[in-house]
Amino acid sequence: APSGTPLTSTASLDGSGHGFLTPGSPVVTDTAETFAVGGWVRPGRVDGTRTVLSQDAGTARAFTLGLAQAGAAPVWSFSVGGARVTGGLPETGAWAYVLGQYDAGTGTARLYVNGRAVGEETAVTAVAGEGAFQIGRARGAQGYRDRWQGEIGDVRAYDRIVVASEVKELATRAARRLGHWALDTAPDGLAPEEGGGAPLKLGTGASLYRLGDPCDPLDLECGQDWPLEMDGDGHLRLDGASGHAATDAPVVDTSGSFTVSVRV
């Protein structure tokens, strides 16, 4: 399941003829009216056309939500009737929250990826489809096809518009702290990570400043070296030349989104 979400489990589909889920009946009761469908997905493959959600309409489908190809690159895709909205970049093994919605009042189909609108089409004519709801495949003239390989979770269907703020909430993943070094102690030159992770090794020109027993700053004989306001019992002091502290291995995967912060 995607980290930072309430999910504890997801469905894993292998892309085979048996890799699908269906209630055997429609979930979107009227696909010609306003509806929205979405869920968390992690593709195991991003080649070809692959369906996350769809609903049968005879020997075709009323809508499909999944991924397709645009030139040489994969894109997320939401199709309603003969219209297709695409956007975003699916990545093998990476979780994403995708949601497609159709507004019958305006004839607009819109696609959201990770809480952001990535595309829309107007003047869309929806297709009435009262067939079975499908997870992991789409109906075609020769049977089911475009099978999903990967994981799917938290599938939801609505008979209304899902407003932008609600989509953002559905796609929210709480930040997971990967490292925290208080830098107020460094036995043997190693500043421990608060959660038991990789310590910071102090290099040449690096030391820890610790505030000694305080004296009254109004006392003329007070020789305390008063630092700038600190958080905790100490801080890292660098000489501006060779001073540094480092872990022995990477802490953050910089190929994706991340945040770092420090008091200076």
QUIWO-V590548 format. One record per backbone hydrogen bond with DSSP energy under -0.5 kcal/mol. CO is the residue of the C=O (numbers start at 1). NH is the residue of the N-H. If there is no record, write none. Layout:
co = (CO,CO)
nh = (NH,NH)
//
This chain:
co = (2,4,11,11,13,16,18,21,25,27,30,35,36,37,38,39,40,41,42,43,50,52,53,54,55,55,56,57,60,62,63,64,65,65,66,67,68,70,73,75,76,77,78,79,80,83,85,87,91,94,96,96,97,98,99,100,101,102,102,103,103,103,106,107,108,109,110,111,111,112,113,116,119,121,124,125,132,133,134,134,135,136,138,140,143,145,146,148,149,149,150,151,152,153,156,158,161,163,163,164,165,166,167,169,175,180,180,186,187,189,189,190,191,193,197,199,200,200,201,203,205,207,207,208,209,216,218,219,221,224,225,230,233,235,237,244,246,252,253)
nh = (5,174,13,152,150,19,20,135,133,29,33,102,158,100,156,98,153,96,151,93,67,136,65,134,62,63,131,60,57,81,55,79,52,53,77,50,75,73,70,68,87,66,85,64,83,80,78,76,94,43,41,98,114,39,112,37,110,35,104,106,107,108,123,124,103,121,101,118,119,99,116,113,111,109,126,82,56,24,54,136,21,148,145,143,140,138,51,15,44,45,13,42,11,40,38,36,163,166,167,168,169,170,171,172,177,182,194,189,190,191,202,192,200,196,193,201,191,202,246,206,239,209,237,210,235,219,220,222,223,226,227,232,211,209,207,203,201,254,256)
//
